[in-house]
Amino acid sequence: MIGPSRMILTFTILLSLCGGASVTQQSEATSSANELVEAAVQNELNRSDTIDIRWKYLSHKEVDDKSETREVIETKFGEVDRLVSVAGKPLSEAQQRGEIKRILRLSRDADDQRKIQQSQRKDEQQARAFLKMFPSAFRFEVANKTGDLVKVTFTPSSGFRPSSREGKILHEMAGEIWVNSKERRIARISGQLMNSVTFGGGILGHLERGGHFSVQRTEIAPEDWEVTEMDVNMRGKALLFKTISIKQKEVHRNFERVSSNLTIADAAAFLLKDSSPQLAPKISLLIQLLRLARLPTQSDYFRVPTTHPES
């Protein structure tokens, strides 16, 4: 059976045989880019099914004119976070108490935990749908190569027929994608809306031309690539009158490996323990109560080595 990448390459070569030499060269270049992107996308989809690595990291986010930093812990059920600073300033004691109450409530509230799980599943489904559409939505050309990084430009494919809102947005985008040719992984992607996108004939809203995004990924551990930088700037309207303005920058840093078996309650206990030193005695008491109310937490799992386990 011919895999997707080989199928695209074979089909493009067959088409090139029907034209002149210049068409053949262009088609071969396009097929090479298509094959590389297809392989990278398939790798991302496969890795999401087989690699189960979780991290604790710091997330610094700027939204419009506001900024905040959070400590984030990944679990198999979703992410749990703790607000660390706002506008570059540490939290006040009152803000710290508020965070402790929020995290403690989350650790005990099954409904809130279920919402986190549902949100993560939705995000994963949307990400997979985006990746699956990507190879067929665009026409790819290799621009240049630096070391193992291959820069590929993408423009809308005339044969792509979007059937979803995400597909309509993709169809109006052009940009660049950097692929690590050695590992066949996506290292960076940036795109820009070349035309405005309307939904429901404009009644449900629209996104304005010129909106752009970029995502930077880094290999934190062998075969594990994580988003380390993200920049989004989009404008539009929803339901004709509500203005949409998404101007967001996000940086992830200070990655530390954690166990893949952590529950949301485990992560909450760790974040509580890692809170303000001034409130440490009270926090320790809260953790003890948490342990009495639930199964023992698994904080010891945070001592997992940062190296990737051998296969």
C-alpha positions as CSV (number, residue, x, y, z in Angstrom):
1,M,0.0,0.0,0.0
2,I,1.3,3.4,-0.9
3,G,1.3,5.8,2.1
4,P,0.0,9.4,1.8
5,S,3.4,11.0,1.2
6,R,4.4,8.6,-1.5
7,M,1.0,8.9,-3.1
8,I,1.4,12.7,-3.4
9,L,4.9,12.3,-4.8
10,T,3.9,9.7,-7.3
11,F,0.8,11.7,-8.5
12,T,2.8,14.9,-9.0
13,I,5.6,13.1,-11.0
14,L,2.9,11.5,-13.2
15,L,1.5,15.0,-14.0
16,S,4.9,16.4,-14.7
17,L,5.5,13.8,-17.4
18,C,2.7,15.3,-19.4
19,G,4.4,18.7,-19.6
20,G,7.7,20.3,-20.7
21,A,11.0,20.4,-18.8
22,S,10.3,23.6,-16.9
23,V,6.9,22.2,-15.7
24,T,8.7,19.0,-14.6
25,Q,11.2,21.0,-12.5
26,Q,8.5,23.0,-10.8
27,S,6.4,19.9,-10.1
28,E,9.3,18.1,-8.7
29,A,10.1,21.0,-6.3
30,T,6.4,21.1,-5.3
31,S,6.2,17.4,-4.8
32,S,9.3,17.5,-2.6
33,A,7.7,20.2,-0.4
34,N,4.4,18.4,-0.3
35,E,6.1,15.2,0.7
36,L,8.1,16.9,3.5
37,V,5.0,18.7,4.9
38,E,2.9,15.5,4.6
39,A,5.5,13.5,6.5
40,A,5.8,16.1,9.2
41,V,2.1,16.3,9.7
42,Q,1.8,12.6,9.9
43,N,4.6,12.5,12.4
44,E,2.8,15.1,14.6
45,L,-0.4,13.0,14.5
46,N,1.5,9.8,15.3
47,R,3.5,11.3,18.2
48,S,0.4,12.7,19.8
49,D,-0.9,9.1,20.1
50,T,2.3,7.4,21.2
51,I,4.4,10.0,23.2
52,D,3.0,10.6,26.7
53,I,5.3,13.2,28.3
54,R,4.1,15.9,30.7
55,W,5.7,19.1,31.8
56,K,5.7,21.8,34.5
57,Y,6.6,25.2,33.0
58,L,6.2,29.0,33.3
59,S,3.8,30.6,30.9
60,H,4.1,34.4,30.3
61,K,1.1,35.8,28.4
62,E,0.5,39.3,27.1
63,V,-3.1,40.0,26.0
64,D,-3.7,43.5,24.6
65,D,-2.1,45.7,27.3
66,K,-2.2,43.2,30.1
67,S,0.4,40.6,31.1
68,E,0.6,37.8,33.6
69,T,2.8,34.8,34.4
70,R,1.5,31.4,35.5
71,E,3.1,28.2,36.7
72,V,1.5,25.4,34.6
73,I,1.4,21.6,35.3
74,E,0.3,19.2,32.6
75,T,-1.7,16.1,33.5
76,K,-3.4,13.5,31.4
77,F,-6.7,15.1,32.3
78,G,-5.8,18.7,31.4
79,E,-3.6,21.6,32.6
80,V,-3.7,23.1,36.1
81,D,-2.1,26.5,36.7
82,R,-1.2,29.0,39.4
83,L,-1.0,32.8,38.9
84,V,2.5,33.9,39.8
85,S,2.6,37.6,38.8
86,V,0.6,40.3,37.1
87,A,2.2,43.0,35.0
88,G,5.6,41.8,36.3
89,K,4.7,42.3,40.0
90,P,4.3,39.4,42.5
91,L,0.8,38.7,43.8
92,S,-0.3,40.5,47.0
93,E,-1.2,38.3,50.0
94,A,-4.9,38.7,49.2
95,Q,-4.3,37.6,45.6
96,Q,-2.3,34.6,46.8
97,R,-5.1,33.6,49.1
98,G,-7.5,33.9,46.2
99,E,-5.4,31.6,44.1
100,I,-5.1,29.1,46.9
101,K,-8.9,29.0,47.3
102,R,-9.3,28.6,43.5
103,I,-6.8,25.7,43.3
104,L,-8.1,24.0,46.4
105,R,-11.7,24.2,45.1
106,L,-10.6,22.8,41.7
107,S,-8.9,19.8,43.5
108,R,-12.2,18.9,45.1
109,D,-14.8,19.9,42.5
110,A,-15.5,17.0,40.1
111,D,-17.5,19.3,37.8
112,D,-14.6,21.8,37.4
113,Q,-12.3,18.9,36.7
114,R,-14.7,17.5,34.1
115,K,-14.8,20.9,32.4
116,I,-11.0,20.9,32.1
117,Q,-11.0,17.4,30.6
118,Q,-13.7,18.4,28.1
119,S,-11.8,21.6,27.2
120,Q,-8.6,19.6,26.6
121,R,-10.4,17.0,24.5
122,K,-11.9,19.8,22.4
123,D,-8.6,21.5,21.9
124,E,-7.0,18.2,20.9
125,Q,-9.7,17.4,18.4
126,Q,-9.4,20.9,16.8
127,A,-5.6,20.6,16.6
128,R,-5.9,17.2,14.9
129,A,-8.5,18.5,12.5
130,F,-6.3,21.4,11.6
131,L,-3.3,19.2,11.0
132,K,-5.3,16.7,8.9
133,M,-6.6,19.6,6.7
134,F,-3.2,21.3,6.3
135,P,-1.6,19.3,3.6
136,S,-4.6,19.4,1.3
137,A,-5.5,23.1,2.0
138,F,-2.3,24.5,0.5
139,R,0.2,24.5,-2.3
140,F,3.8,24.2,-0.9
141,E,7.1,25.4,-2.3
142,V,10.6,24.9,-0.7
143,A,12.1,28.4,-0.1
144,N,15.5,27.6,1.4
145,K,17.3,25.3,3.8
146,T,19.5,26.1,6.8
147,G,21.1,23.1,8.4
148,D,18.3,20.6,9.2
149,L,15.6,23.3,8.9
150,V,13.7,23.6,5.6
151,K,11.6,26.7,5.0
152,V,8.5,26.0,3.0
153,T,6.0,28.6,1.8
154,F,2.3,27.8,1.5
155,T,-0.5,29.4,-0.5
156,P,-4.1,28.4,-0.8
157,S,-4.8,25.3,-3.0
158,S,-7.4,26.0,-5.7
159,G,-8.7,22.4,-5.2
160,F,-9.4,22.7,-1.5
161,R,-13.1,22.9,-0.6
162,P,-13.5,23.9,3.1
163,S,-16.4,22.3,4.9
164,S,-15.8,23.9,8.4
165,R,-15.2,27.3,9.8
166,E,-11.6,26.4,10.5
167,G,-11.3,25.2,6.9
168,K,-12.6,28.6,5.6
169,I,-9.9,30.4,7.6
170,L,-7.2,28.1,6.3
171,H,-8.3,28.6,2.8
172,E,-7.6,32.4,3.0
173,M,-4.2,32.1,4.5
174,A,-0.7,32.1,3.2
175,G,2.6,31.8,5.1
176,E,5.7,29.8,5.9
177,I,6.4,26.6,7.7
178,W,9.8,25.4,9.0
179,V,10.3,21.6,9.1
180,N,13.2,19.8,10.7
181,S,14.1,17.6,7.8
182,K,16.0,15.1,9.9
183,E,13.2,14.4,12.4
184,R,10.3,15.4,10.1
185,R,8.8,17.7,12.8
186,I,7.3,21.1,12.5
187,A,9.6,23.7,14.2
188,R,7.8,26.9,13.3
189,I,4.7,28.1,11.4
190,S,3.5,31.5,10.6
191,G,0.5,32.7,8.5
192,Q,-1.5,35.7,7.4
193,L,-5.1,36.2,6.3
194,M,-4.8,37.3,2.6
195,N,-8.6,38.0,2.4
196,S,-11.3,38.7,4.9
197,V,-13.3,35.6,6.0
198,T,-17.1,35.8,6.6
199,F,-19.3,33.3,8.4
200,G,-22.9,32.9,7.6
201,G,-22.8,35.5,4.8
202,G,-21.4,38.0,7.4
203,I,-24.3,37.6,9.8
204,L,-22.4,35.4,12.2
205,G,-19.3,37.5,11.9
206,H,-16.0,37.9,10.0
207,L,-12.2,38.1,10.4
208,E,-10.4,41.0,8.8
209,R,-7.7,40.7,6.1
210,G,-4.1,41.1,7.5
211,G,-4.6,39.1,10.7
212,H,-1.6,36.9,11.4
213,F,-0.1,34.3,13.7
214,S,3.2,32.6,14.4
215,V,4.1,29.5,16.5
216,Q,7.6,28.5,17.6
217,R,8.2,24.9,18.7
218,T,11.4,23.5,20.4
219,E,12.6,20.0,21.0
220,I,12.5,20.0,24.9
221,A,13.3,16.2,25.1
222,P,14.2,13.7,22.4
223,E,11.2,13.4,20.0
224,D,9.1,15.7,22.2
225,W,8.5,19.1,20.6
226,E,6.6,21.7,22.6
227,V,5.2,25.2,21.8
228,T,7.6,27.8,23.3
229,E,6.4,31.0,21.7
230,M,3.1,32.1,20.2
231,D,1.9,35.4,18.7
232,V,-1.6,36.0,17.4
233,N,-3.1,39.2,16.1
234,M,-6.6,39.0,14.6
235,R,-9.5,41.5,14.3
236,G,-13.1,41.1,13.2
237,K,-16.7,41.1,14.3
238,A,-19.1,38.5,15.8
239,L,-22.9,38.7,15.2
240,L,-22.4,41.9,13.2
241,F,-21.8,44.2,16.2
242,K,-19.4,42.6,18.6
243,T,-15.8,43.5,17.8
244,I,-13.3,40.8,18.1
245,S,-9.7,41.8,18.8
246,I,-7.2,39.1,19.6
247,K,-3.7,40.4,20.3
248,Q,-1.8,37.8,22.3
249,K,1.8,36.9,22.9
250,E,2.8,33.9,24.9
251,V,6.2,32.4,25.9
252,H,6.7,29.1,27.7
253,R,10.0,28.5,29.5
254,N,11.6,26.7,32.4
255,F,10.4,23.2,31.4
256,E,10.7,20.5,34.1
257,R,9.6,16.9,33.4
258,V,6.7,15.5,35.6
259,S,5.0,12.1,35.7
260,S,2.5,11.2,33.1
261,N,0.3,9.7,35.8
262,L,-0.5,12.9,37.7
263,T,-4.2,13.6,38.4
264,I,-5.6,17.1,38.6
265,A,-5.7,16.8,42.4
266,D,-2.0,15.8,42.4
267,A,-1.1,18.9,40.3
268,A,-3.2,21.1,42.5
269,A,-1.5,19.8,45.6
270,F,1.9,20.5,44.1
271,L,0.9,24.1,43.1
272,L,-0.4,24.7,46.6
273,K,2.8,23.5,48.1
274,D,4.8,25.7,45.7
275,S,2.9,28.9,46.7
276,S,3.9,31.8,48.9
277,P,6.4,31.0,51.7
278,Q,4.5,33.3,54.1
279,L,1.5,31.1,53.8
280,A,3.4,27.8,53.9
281,P,2.0,26.6,57.3
282,K,-1.6,27.1,56.2
283,I,-0.9,25.5,52.8
284,S,0.7,22.5,54.4
285,L,-2.5,22.0,56.5
286,L,-4.7,22.4,53.4
287,I,-2.6,19.7,51.7
288,Q,-3.0,17.4,54.6
289,L,-6.8,17.9,54.5
290,L,-6.7,17.3,50.8
291,R,-4.9,14.0,51.3
292,L,-7.4,12.9,54.0
293,A,-10.3,13.7,51.6
294,R,-8.9,11.9,48.6
295,L,-6.3,9.3,47.7
296,P,-2.7,10.2,48.5
297,T,-1.2,12.7,46.2
298,Q,1.7,11.7,43.9
299,S,4.1,14.6,44.5
300,D,7.0,12.1,44.4
301,Y,6.4,11.7,40.7
302,F,7.9,15.1,40.2
303,R,11.3,13.6,40.7
304,V,11.2,12.0,37.3
305,P,14.5,12.5,35.4
306,T,14.3,15.1,32.7
307,T,15.8,12.7,30.2
308,H,13.5,10.8,27.8
309,P,12.9,7.2,28.9
310,E,14.6,4.6,26.8
311,S,12.4,2.6,24.4
